[in-house]
């Protein structure tokens, strides 16, 4: 026990002593469980990774939460922001009126190169609008896309767009495919990722005008394009990157989430009643493992790929592990120079 504590102490100290050459800004006030879970996740992240975090929010509130944790003083800095943008507000109006909100102050830290990434569990719409206007798009990108890790039988597929752009043009989908391919390789570590275009069938003649036109663009793009990906095959990991417009993507995402919750609820109800109660204890571990693999907190967040710097959206109901994993994702994104690689592929 003492040896384990000593090893942990040494690792913790070594992390503190490492040069914190990456700075990430985090919205301390965004999300259903802010600021408690946000601050907790940040406090854990700075112990694990050589990163400096700018915690953006109401200073006294954030300071009170931080007092519960021990960390290297140089690893966390509080940046005051008096206002908070709620999910009920109209994104365009909130971004314009609440300049001193935690969300807008955080985005401006990225714009001013005081942070290399911004993470928020706050308003999805405000983060998208604010990120596009404040941080700006990569040259050649028409619309940034929200890229979400979707669980499948093999691990995860990257789904984009998962809700940012409801109405799309064919060349938007081509850009999504290129950006998703780069992100999957640089951040998720998938070598030469396969790309599929979501459709109602795999036959070339199927689909609406949007996907048919997009198909012609994708098959000539410098990516590992595998053709159409039918919805029924996506949960089995038929491709590494699934491309679609935001309406279809959000439908896939929410349906998958709902089916998983419903199915787990029914299974739990069946095995915890009558003669199956004895089996429930034996099945707790395997079912727990499956549940963890489907938990978005264990992945982190969804980046808005296509912006000049990393802006990442976390689920509004996220807990501390999601924030910790988001910071880990951010480090990989920055260290692998993902923005430059996306820009290079787009220019081709």
BADREN-565545 format. One line per 10 residues: number of its first residue (from 1); their letters; for each residue x, y, z of N, C-alpha, C. Coordinates in steps of 0.05 Angstrom, whole numbers, plus 5000, padded with zeros to 4 digits. Last residue first. Example, Ala and Ser with C-alpha at 12.3 -4.5 7.8 and 13.67 -1.06 7.14 Angstrom:
<rs>
2> SA> 5257/4955/5142/5273/4979/5143/5258/5001/5157 ~ 5264/4886/5156/5246/4910/5156/5264/4934/5156 $
</rs>
This chain:
<rs>
348> XXXXXXXXXX> 4889/5412/3975/4894/5393/3953/4870/5393/3934 ~ 4868/5441/4016/4880/5456/3994/4886/5438/3970 ~ 4852/5401/4051/4831/5417/4038/4843/5432/4013 ~ 4901/5383/4069/4884/5365/4053/4863/5380/4038 ~ 4919/5428/4097/4935/5417/4075/4918/5400/4057 ~ 4880/5434/4137/4884/5455/4117/4899/5445/4092 ~ 4890/5388/4166/4864/5391/4153/4867/5412/4131 ~ 4941/5399/4184/4937/5376/4166/4910/5377/4152 ~ 4933/5444/4216/4950/5447/4193/4946/5424/4173 ~ 4901/5420/4256/4890/5442/4240/4906/5444/4214 $
338> XXXXXXXXXX> 4935/5382/4281/4912/5373/4266/4901/5395/4247 ~ 4984/5374/4308/4981/5396/4288/4958/5390/4269 ~ 4991/5339/4349/4992/5328/4322/4987/5348/4300 ~ 4984/5372/4393/5011/5360/4388/5013/5349/4360 ~ 4929/5383/4389/4949/5404/4386/4976/5393/4379 ~ 4905/5333/4396/4897/5350/4373/4919/5370/4368 ~ 4926/5317/4445/4932/5301/4420/4927/5318/4395 ~ 4902/5356/4478/4932/5354/4476/4940/5339/4451 ~ 4848/5344/4471/4859/5370/4463/4889/5369/4459 ~ 4843/5295/4497/4838/5297/4468/4851/5323/4457 $
328> XXXXXXXXXX> 4853/5312/4550/4871/5293/4537/4868/5294/4507 ~ 4808/5344/4556/4834/5357/4557/4855/5339/4545 ~ 4769/5304/4554/4769/5325/4534/4797/5339/4533 ~ 4780/5275/4600/4785/5262/4574/4785/5283/4551 ~ 4763/5313/4638/4791/5303/4638/4798/5291/4611 ~ 4709/5317/4624/4727/5341/4622/4756/5332/4621 ~ 4692/5265/4635/4689/5276/4608/4708/5300/4604 ~ 4700/5259/4690/4717/5244/4671/4715/5255/4643 ~ 4658/5295/4713/4686/5302/4713/4703/5286/4693 ~ 4600/5290/4668/4613/5289/4695/4643/5294/4691 $
318> XXXXXXXXXX> 4549/5323/4628/4575/5309/4632/4584/5310/4661 ~ 4504/5343/4606/4501/5329/4632/4527/5315/4640 ~ 4521/5365/4557/4511/5383/4578/4509/5370/4605 ~ 4580/5340/4528/4552/5335/4534/4544/5352/4558 ~ 4624/5390/4501/4620/5367/4519/4590/5365/4524 ~ 4658/5413/4445/4633/5412/4459/4631/5387/4475 ~ 4716/5451/4431/4704/5425/4436/4679/5427/4453 ~ 4757/5479/4385/4735/5485/4402/4719/5459/4406 ~ 4822/5492/4362/4804/5472/4372/4783/5483/4391 ~ 4826/5540/4308/4836/5528/4333/4815/5509/4344 $
308> XXXXXXXXXX> 4799/5549/4262/4828/5554/4262/4841/5543/4287 ~ 4751/5496/4247/4758/5522/4258/4789/5524/4260 ~ 4745/5444/4233/4742/5464/4212/4748/5492/4221 ~ 4706/5412/4282/4728/5411/4264/4723/5431/4241 ~ 4689/5417/4342/4679/5431/4318/4703/5432/4299 ~ 4691/5355/4378/4703/5379/4368/4688/5391/4344 ~ 4660/5329/4433/4658/5329/4404/4670/5356/4394 ~ 4695/5295/4488/4676/5313/4476/4676/5311/4446 ~ 4701/5235/4520/4709/5263/4523/4688/5281/4510 ~ 4695/5181/4530/4707/5190/4505/4717/5218/4508 $
298> XXXXXXXXXX> 4670/5175/4578/4696/5161/4575/4709/5167/4548 ~ 4623/5201/4572/4643/5213/4589/4670/5200/4586 ~ 4590/5168/4542/4604/5190/4528/4625/5203/4545 ~ 4589/5099/4548/4587/5124/4563/4603/5146/4550 ~ 4597/5051/4526/4577/5068/4513/4575/5095/4526 ~ 4632/5027/4560/4641/5031/4532/4622/5049/4517 ~ 4600/5022/4606/4623/5041/4606/4632/5047/4577 ~ 4567/4980/4589/4556/5007/4595/4577/5028/4594 ~ 4603/4938/4586/4589/4947/4562/4578/4975/4566 ~ 4617/4934/4641/4638/4940/4620/4625/4950/4594 $
288> XXXXXXXXXX> 4568/4920/4663/4581/4946/4671/4602/4954/4651 ~ 4561/4870/4642/4543/4891/4634/4554/4919/4641 ~ 4604/4843/4668/4603/4846/4639/4585/4868/4630 ~ 4588/4853/4725/4614/4862/4713/4613/4864/4683 ~ 4537/4830/4732/4541/4858/4737/4566/4869/4724 ~ 4526/4777/4728/4527/4792/4703/4533/4822/4707 ~ 4523/4760/4780/4544/4749/4763/4548/4765/4737 ~ 4478/4787/4798/4504/4793/4810/4527/4784/4792 ~ 4437/4762/4767/4443/4791/4764/4470/4798/4775 ~ 4426/4711/4780/4444/4715/4757/4453/4744/4755 $
278> XXXXXXXXXX> 4388/4717/4820/4414/4705/4826/4435/4710/4805 ~ 4344/4736/4792/4358/4754/4810/4386/4743/4817 ~ 4313/4703/4761/4338/4713/4749/4354/4730/4768 ~ 4264/4691/4783/4286/4672/4787/4313/4681/4776 ~ 4243/4760/4794/4238/4731/4794/4263/4714/4797 ~ 4288/4809/4767/4262/4801/4778/4260/4771/4777 ~ 4332/4827/4741/4330/4833/4770/4303/4826/4782 ~ 4329/4817/4688/4347/4800/4703/4347/4806/4733 ~ 4291/4855/4669/4286/4826/4666/4303/4810/4685 ~ 4313/4906/4679/4287/4898/4691/4282/4869/4690 $
268> XXXXXXXXXX> 4359/4903/4648/4362/4905/4677/4336/4897/4691 ~ 4336/4902/4598/4352/4879/4607/4354/4879/4637 ~ 4311/4952/4597/4295/4928/4595/4310/4903/4605 ~ 4355/4986/4601/4334/4987/4621/4317/4962/4621 ~ 4383/4974/4555/4396/4968/4581/4375/4968/4603 ~ 4346/4993/4517/4354/4965/4518/4366/4957/4544 ~ 4344/5048/4528/4320/5032/4530/4327/5002/4533 ~ 4397/5063/4518/4386/5067/4545/4361/5049/4549 ~ 4402/5049/4463/4420/5037/4484/4408/5040/4512 ~ 4362/5081/4440/4360/5052/4438/4377/5039/4460 $
258> XXXXXXXXXX> 4383/5133/4451/4357/5124/4461/4354/5094/4462 ~ 4431/5133/4422/4431/5137/4451/4405/5127/4464 ~ 4411/5125/4370/4430/5106/4382/4430/5108/4412 ~ 4381/5172/4364/4368/5146/4363/4385/5124/4376 ~ 4421/5211/4367/4400/5210/4388/4385/5183/4388 ~ 4453/5198/4321/4464/5200/4348/4443/5196/4369 ~ 4417/5200/4278/4432/5175/4283/4441/5175/4312 ~ 4401/5254/4283/4381/5233/4285/4395/5206/4292 ~ 4449/5280/4273/4437/5282/4300/4416/5261/4304 ~ 4456/5264/4219/4475/5257/4239/4464/5258/4267 $
248> XXXXXXXXXX> 4412/5287/4192/4415/5258/4193/4433/5250/4216 ~ 4425/5341/4203/4399/5331/4210/4400/5300/4212 ~ 4478/5350/4183/4473/5351/4212/4446/5340/4220 ~ 4495/5300/4133/4487/5327/4141/4480/5326/4171 ~ 4553/5255/4139/4525/5261/4133/4519/5290/4139 ~ 4599/5202/4146/4594/5229/4137/4564/5233/4130 ~ 4638/5166/4190/4611/5167/4178/4605/5196/4171 ~ 4697/5130/4194/4685/5157/4193/4659/5156/4178 ~ 4705/5075/4192/4715/5090/4215/4703/5118/4217 ~ 4651/5028/4177/4672/5047/4169/4681/5062/4194 $
238> XXXXXXXXXX> 4624/4989/4205/4629/4984/4177/4650/5003/4166 ~ 4609/4981/4259/4635/4992/4252/4643/4987/4224 ~ 4559/4968/4273/4577/4946/4272/4605/4955/4263 ~ 4527/5013/4268/4534/5004/4295/4554/4981/4296 ~ 4523/5015/4210/4540/5034/4225/4547/5025/4253 ~ 4486/4982/4187/4514/4972/4189/4532/4990/4206 ~ 4439/5010/4184/4439/4985/4200/4468/4974/4204 ~ 4450/5052/4149/4447/5057/4177/4449/5032/4194 ~ 4503/5041/4102/4475/5038/4109/4472/5040/4139 ~ 4546/5080/4069/4544/5065/4094/4515/5064/4103 $
228> XXXXXXXXXX> 4575/5081/4004/4553/5086/4022/4555/5068/4047 ~ 4648/5083/3999/4621/5084/3988/4600/5089/4009 ~ 4697/5088/4022/4687/5061/4018/4658/5060/4007 ~ 4756/5126/4016/4727/5126/4014/4717/5098/4006 ~ 4805/5151/4041/4799/5122/4038/4769/5118/4038 ~ 4820/5210/4002/4813/5196/4027/4807/5167/4021 ~ 4820/5254/3963/4844/5240/3972/4839/5228/4000 ~ 4762/5244/3921/4777/5258/3941/4800/5241/3951 ~ 4729/5217/3888/4752/5229/3875/4769/5244/3895 ~ 4688/5201/3919/4703/5180/3906/4727/5191/3892 $
218> XXXXXXXXXX> 4666/5251/3935/4681/5235/3954/4698/5213/3941 ~ 4638/5269/3890/4660/5284/3901/4678/5267/3919 ~ 4599/5229/3884/4617/5235/3862/4642/5251/3871 ~ 4572/5235/3933/4586/5210/3927/4607/5215/3905 ~ 4545/5284/3928/4568/5282/3947/4585/5257/3941 ~ 4504/5269/3894/4524/5288/3885/4549/5287/3902 ~ 4478/5233/3928/4487/5224/3902/4508/5243/3891 ~ 4464/5264/3972/4484/5243/3976/4494/5233/3949 ~ 4427/5301/3947/4450/5310/3963/4472/5288/3964 ~ 4386/5272/3924/4404/5287/3907/4429/5294/3921 $
208> XXXXXXXXXX> 4382/5209/3962/4371/5234/3951/4393/5249/3935 ~ 4387/5137/3946/4393/5162/3961/4381/5187/3948 ~ 4416/5091/3898/4398/5099/3920/4407/5125/3932 ~ 4453/5076/3861/4431/5091/3851/4412/5101/3873 ~ 4491/5044/3888/4499/5070/3878/4475/5088/3871 ~ 4470/5012/3948/4471/5013/3919/4475/5041/3909 ~ 4463/5013/4002/4491/5014/3993/4493/5015/3963 ~ 4416/5058/4034/4423/5033/4021/4452/5035/4011 ~ 4409/5107/4055/4388/5088/4060/4393/5061/4047 ~ 4472/5131/4082/4451/5130/4062/4431/5108/4070 $
198> XXXXXXXXXX> 4534/5164/4096/4509/5152/4106/4486/5154/4086 ~ 4593/5145/4068/4572/5166/4066/4546/5153/4075 ~ 4655/5129/4101/4630/5121/4088/4610/5144/4089 ~ 4723/5115/4103/4703/5136/4104/4678/5126/4089 ~ 4777/5089/4143/4757/5086/4122/4734/5106/4126 ~ 4841/5117/4159/4813/5111/4166/4795/5108/4142 ~ 4900/5108/4165/4885/5108/4139/4856/5101/4144 ~ 4897/5090/4233/4914/5094/4209/4897/5090/4183 ~ 4873/5124/4285/4865/5104/4266/4881/5109/4240 ~ 4879/5160/4328/4900/5141/4323/4893/5119/4303 $
188> XXXXXXXXXX> 4848/5203/4341/4838/5177/4350/4858/5154/4344 ~ 4881/5245/4320/4872/5245/4348/4863/5218/4358 ~ 4896/5231/4267/4914/5246/4285/4907/5244/4314 ~ 4853/5201/4244/4881/5191/4243/4898/5205/4264 ~ 4807/5231/4254/4808/5202/4262/4837/5192/4263 ~ 4822/5279/4229/4818/5278/4258/4819/5249/4268 ~ 4824/5264/4175/4848/5275/4188/4845/5272/4218 ~ 4771/5249/4167/4793/5230/4161/4818/5239/4176 ~ 4743/5296/4177/4739/5272/4194/4761/5252/4191 ~ 4760/5328/4135/4766/5336/4162/4763/5312/4181 $
178> XXXXXXXXXX> 4739/5298/4091/4767/5303/4093/4775/5310/4122 ~ 4684/5299/4103/4698/5273/4100/4728/5277/4103 ~ 4672/5353/4103/4668/5338/4127/4685/5312/4126 ~ 4681/5364/4048/4698/5376/4068/4696/5361/4095 ~ 4638/5334/4027/4665/5328/4019/4685/5339/4039 ~ 4596/5362/4050/4600/5334/4058/4629/5325/4050 ~ 4600/5410/4022/4604/5410/4051/4610/5381/4060 ~ 4588/5395/3970/4616/5399/3976/4621/5403/4006 ~ 4531/5390/3973/4548/5367/3969/4577/5371/3977 ~ 4505/5428/4029/4510/5425/4000/4529/5402/3997 $
168> XXXXXXXXXX> 4456/5422/4082/4483/5421/4071/4483/5420/4041 ~ 4423/5438/4141/4421/5439/4112/4449/5441/4100 ~ 4445/5433/4192/4422/5417/4185/4419/5416/4154 ~ 4502/5431/4224/4493/5440/4198/4470/5423/4188 ~ 4510/5406/4274/4516/5435/4271/4503/5446/4246 ~ 4502/5351/4281/4482/5369/4289/4486/5399/4284 ~ 4544/5319/4265/4525/5307/4284/4505/5328/4295 ~ 4570/5308/4200/4564/5327/4221/4542/5315/4239 ~ 4603/5255/4232/4602/5284/4226/4588/5289/4200 ~ 4628/5207/4275/4604/5216/4260/4605/5246/4257 $
158> XXXXXXXXXX> 4674/5157/4279/4671/5186/4281/4648/5195/4263 ~ 4663/5099/4317/4664/5111/4291/4661/5141/4296 ~ 4695/5053/4363/4681/5078/4357/4684/5085/4327 ~ 4690/4989/4371/4701/5011/4386/4685/5036/4382 ~ 4663/4950/4346/4692/4948/4346/4705/4969/4363 ~ 4609/4962/4349/4618/4936/4358/4648/4933/4360 ~ 4610/5032/4370/4602/5010/4352/4614/4984/4363 ~ 4594/5099/4389/4603/5072/4396/4593/5051/4376 ~ 4619/5156/4358/4595/5139/4360/4604/5111/4367 ~ 4643/5218/4371/4651/5189/4371/4626/5172/4377 $
148> XXXXXXXXXX> 4627/5272/4328/4622/5257/4352/4631/5228/4349 ~ 4638/5336/4305/4647/5308/4302/4644/5293/4328 ~ 4608/5386/4272/4610/5374/4299/4615/5345/4295 ~ 4643/5427/4225/4624/5405/4231/4629/5395/4260 ~ 4643/5491/4191/4654/5472/4210/4634/5451/4217 ~ 4637/5506/4123/4622/5501/4148/4637/5482/4167 ~ 4678/5516/4087/4653/5532/4086/4638/5530/4112 ~ 4747/5522/4084/4725/5508/4097/4700/5526/4097 ~ 4786/5555/4064/4776/5534/4046/4752/5518/4058 ~ 4819/5565/4124/4816/5574/4096/4807/5550/4079 $
138> XXXXXXXXXX> 4780/5552/4182/4804/5546/4166/4799/5555/4137 ~ 4741/5605/4212/4744/5579/4198/4771/5577/4185 ~ 4741/5633/4280/4743/5634/4251/4748/5607/4238 ~ 4734/5651/4332/4758/5636/4325/4763/5636/4295 ~ 4685/5682/4326/4708/5691/4341/4734/5677/4333 ~ 4648/5655/4291/4653/5684/4289/4679/5692/4302 ~ 4652/5601/4308/4655/5608/4279/4662/5638/4276 ~ 4643/5605/4363/4668/5594/4353/4673/5602/4324 ~ 4591/5626/4365/4613/5641/4377/4640/5631/4366 ~ 4562/5584/4341/4562/5611/4330/4586/5627/4339 $
128> XXXXXXXXXX> 4576/5541/4375/4581/5539/4346/4582/5567/4334 ~ 4561/5560/4425/4589/5552/4421/4595/5551/4391 ~ 4507/5567/4417/4523/5591/4423/4553/5584/4418 ~ 4491/5513/4409/4487/5533/4388/4505/5558/4392 ~ 4503/5489/4458/4515/5479/4433/4514/5500/4411 ~ 4518/5518/4520/4500/5518/4497/4514/5510/4471 ~ 4570/5480/4554/4547/5499/4553/4531/5496/4527 ~ 4615/5455/4563/4591/5438/4564/4566/5455/4562 ~ 4676/5469/4527/4652/5478/4541/4630/5457/4540 ~ 4742/5488/4515/4724/5466/4521/4700/5477/4536 $
118> XXXXXXXXXX> 4791/5509/4469/4770/5517/4488/4750/5494/4490 ~ 4862/5516/4457/4836/5502/4454/4817/5513/4475 ~ 4905/5547/4468/4905/5533/4442/4879/5518/4437 ~ 4905/5614/4493/4899/5586/4497/4898/5573/4469 ~ 4920/5661/4474/4927/5656/4503/4921/5627/4510 ~ 4906/5678/4424/4929/5659/4427/4938/5656/4455 ~ 4859/5705/4418/4883/5721/4425/4908/5704/4430 ~ 4824/5662/4410/4829/5681/4388/4854/5697/4393 ~ 4825/5640/4461/4836/5624/4438/4842/5644/4415 ~ 4800/5680/4489/4827/5671/4498/4841/5655/4475 $
108> XXXXXXXXXX> 4751/5680/4464/4769/5702/4459/4798/5696/4468 ~ 4728/5635/4487/4733/5635/4458/4753/5658/4451 ~ 4723/5653/4540/4740/5630/4533/4747/5629/4504 ~ 4686/5694/4534/4713/5701/4544/4732/5678/4538 ~ 4642/5665/4517/4654/5684/4499/4682/5692/4508 ~ 4631/5632/4563/4635/5620/4536/4650/5639/4518 ~ 4624/5667/4605/4647/5648/4607/4652/5636/4579 ~ 4609/5734/4581/4601/5707/4590/4626/5688/4590 ~ 4616/5784/4562/4631/5777/4586/4622/5750/4598 ~ 4581/5790/4521/4610/5789/4514/4627/5780/4538 $
98> XXXXXXXXXX> 4523/5780/4507/4538/5771/4531/4568/5768/4525 ~ 4504/5795/4456/4499/5812/4480/4517/5805/4504 ~ 4522/5757/4418/4525/5786/4413/4523/5803/4439 ~ 4509/5709/4441/4537/5714/4433/4542/5744/4429 ~ 4453/5715/4445/4470/5711/4469/4499/5718/4464 ~ 4437/5719/4392/4433/5742/4410/4451/5739/4434 ~ 4451/5668/4373/4462/5692/4360/4459/5717/4378 ~ 4422/5632/4409/4451/5633/4406/4462/5659/4395 ~ 4373/5648/4454/4378/5647/4425/4408/5651/4421 ~ 4373/5609/4515/4377/5634/4500/4381/5629/4470 $
88> XXXXXXXXXX> 4373/5561/4540/4347/5571/4531/4350/5596/4514 ~ 4423/5550/4559/4415/5535/4535/4389/5545/4524 ~ 4456/5612/4578/4440/5588/4584/4432/5575/4557 ~ 4517/5641/4592/4497/5637/4571/4483/5611/4576 ~ 4536/5684/4645/4533/5656/4636/4511/5655/4614 ~ 4584/5733/4668/4559/5725/4656/4559/5695/4648 ~ 4636/5744/4687/4612/5748/4705/4587/5735/4694 ~ 4696/5715/4690/4674/5721/4670/4648/5721/4686 ~ 4766/5710/4703/4739/5718/4712/4721/5724/4688 ~ 4804/5654/4703/4799/5678/4687/4770/5687/4692 $
78> XXXXXXXXXX> 4851/5621/4742/4823/5629/4740/4821/5655/4723 ~ 4895/5569/4725/4891/5598/4729/4862/5605/4725 ~ 4936/5514/4740/4909/5525/4737/4908/5555/4743 ~ 4990/5504/4747/4975/5489/4727/4947/5499/4722 ~ 5016/5527/4788/5021/5538/4762/5004/5525/4740 ~ 5003/5496/4832/4992/5523/4830/4995/5535/4802 ~ 4985/5430/4827/5007/5449/4822/4995/5476/4817 ~ 4934/5414/4876/4946/5413/4849/4969/5433/4848 ~ 4879/5390/4911/4908/5396/4912/4920/5393/4885 ~ 4813/5417/4923/4832/5400/4909/4861/5409/4913 $
68> XXXXXXXXXX> 4777/5453/4943/4774/5425/4952/4796/5407/4941 ~ 4784/5501/4918/4795/5498/4945/4794/5469/4955 ~ 4753/5502/4873/4781/5493/4870/4794/5488/4898 ~ 4706/5525/4892/4706/5497/4883/4734/5486/4882 ~ 4723/5577/4902/4712/5561/4924/4712/5532/4917 ~ 4737/5594/4851/4758/5593/4871/4748/5575/4895 ~ 4687/5596/4826/4707/5577/4817/4728/5573/4838 ~ 4663/5638/4855/4650/5612/4854/4671/5591/4846 ~ 4698/5681/4844/4694/5672/4872/4682/5644/4873 ~ 4694/5685/4786/4719/5680/4801/4715/5668/4829 $
58> XXXXXXXXXX> 4657/5654/4740/4655/5673/4762/4676/5667/4783 ~ 4704/5632/4688/4678/5634/4702/4678/5654/4724 ~ 4751/5588/4663/4737/5613/4658/4709/5613/4671 ~ 4814/5567/4675/4786/5561/4683/4770/5587/4681 ~ 4863/5546/4637/4851/5571/4644/4821/5566/4650 ~ 4913/5499/4650/4885/5503/4645/4876/5531/4654 ~ 4969/5468/4621/4959/5489/4638/4930/5495/4630 ~ 4994/5401/4623/4978/5421/4610/4971/5443/4631 ~ 5014/5344/4624/5030/5368/4626/5016/5391/4612 ~ 4967/5303/4661/4978/5313/4636/4993/5339/4640 $
48> XXXXXXXXXX> 4948/5290/4712/4955/5269/4694/4971/5278/4669 ~ 4937/5336/4739/4955/5317/4752/4965/5296/4733 ~ 4903/5361/4706/4929/5374/4709/4948/5356/4725 ~ 4857/5328/4711/4872/5329/4686/4900/5341/4689 ~ 4836/5338/4761/4847/5312/4755/4865/5313/4731 ~ 4818/5391/4755/4838/5384/4776/4851/5357/4772 ~ 4780/5383/4714/4804/5399/4709/4826/5392/4729 ~ 4741/5354/4742/4754/5343/4718/4780/5357/4712 ~ 4726/5393/4781/4737/5367/4789/4752/5353/4766 ~ 4704/5433/4749/4729/5438/4764/4742/5412/4773 $
38> XXXXXXXXXX> 4660/5405/4729/4679/5417/4711/4706/5421/4725 ~ 4630/5391/4774/4641/5370/4758/4663/5380/4739 ~ 4618/5446/4795/4630/5424/4810/4644/5403/4793 ~ 4591/5488/4771/4619/5485/4765/4633/5460/4777 ~ 4556/5443/4726/4576/5463/4731/4570/5478/4757 ~ 4520/5406/4708/4534/5400/4733/4557/5419/4739 ~ 4500/5423/4659/4481/5419/4681/4495/5416/4708 ~ 4541/5476/4627/4532/5448/4633/4514/5446/4657 ~ 4591/5524/4644/4574/5511/4625/4566/5483/4632 ~ 4629/5547/4677/4601/5552/4683/4581/5538/4665 $
28> XXXXXXXXXX> 4681/5540/4660/4674/5529/4686/4644/5530/4692 ~ 4709/5524/4602/4685/5539/4611/4676/5526/4638 ~ 4778/5526/4594/4754/5510/4600/4732/5527/4612 ~ 4835/5528/4552/4815/5543/4567/4790/5525/4570 ~ 4901/5504/4555/4873/5498/4546/4854/5515/4564 ~ 4966/5504/4533/4946/5517/4550/4919/5513/4538 ~ 5027/5470/4536/5001/5472/4523/4981/5484/4542 ~ 5072/5466/4566/5074/5482/4543/5048/5484/4526 ~ 5093/5456/4622/5065/5457/4613/5064/5476/4589 ~ 5145/5412/4635/5138/5438/4624/5110/5438/4613 $
18> XXXXXXXXXX> 5138/5374/4695/5140/5376/4666/5133/5404/4657 ~ 5126/5374/4749/5152/5385/4741/5156/5388/4711 ~ 5078/5348/4752/5079/5376/4760/5105/5390/4750 ~ 5094/5297/4736/5076/5312/4719/5077/5342/4725 ~ 5124/5284/4781/5137/5285/4754/5120/5301/4735 ~ 5086/5282/4820/5107/5303/4822/5120/5306/4795 ~ 5056/5238/4804/5043/5264/4807/5064/5286/4806 ~ 5096/5198/4807/5084/5205/4781/5071/5232/4782 ~ 5105/5200/4863/5126/5206/4845/5116/5213/4817 ~ 5055/5185/4883/5066/5211/4890/5088/5219/4871 $
8> XXXXXXXX> 5051/5133/4863/5031/5153/4854/5042/5181/4859 ~ 5093/5110/4892/5094/5110/4862/5075/5132/4852 ~ 5072/5115/4944/5098/5128/4936/5100/5131/4906 ~ 5027/5083/4942/5024/5112/4947/5049/5127/4939 ~ 5052/5034/4934/5034/5045/4913/5030/5075/4916 ~ 5080/5029/4982/5095/5030/4957/5077/5042/4935 ~ 5037/5026/5018/5056/5049/5019/5071/5052/4993 ~ 5017/4976/5000/5000/5000/5000/5017/5025/5000 $
</rs>
